[in-house]
Amino acid sequence: MQGLKPAGNTKCINLASHPAALVTFLVNGQVYLLLGLAAAFFSILGNFIGSGMVVKNGAKTVRPIIIVVLILLFFKGIVSA
């Protein structure tokens, strides 16, 4: 599969850089732990729900949701620019 090795390399780099960044920000007192924990919880919940939808319904349900979210992000980017 083409692109499998670059995707794996990206995962390894993220695995190293994210904890390093967290430690750096924690040492400098720049982390809102409650906000971070809430974001992590809802990220995990969203991934769980999304993967369940893909397994259950396939692309016919997920594709329109992705398109709507991308359109909303596009308009948000235009408004905040």
NORKA-V993847 format. One record per helix or strand of 3 or more residues. SS is the DSSP state (2 for helix, 1 for strand). FROM is the first residue (numbers start at 0). LEN is the number of residues. If there is no record, write none. Layout:
[[SS	FROM	LEN] [SS	FROM	LEN]]
//
This chain:
[[2	3	24] [2	32	25] [2	58	22]]
//
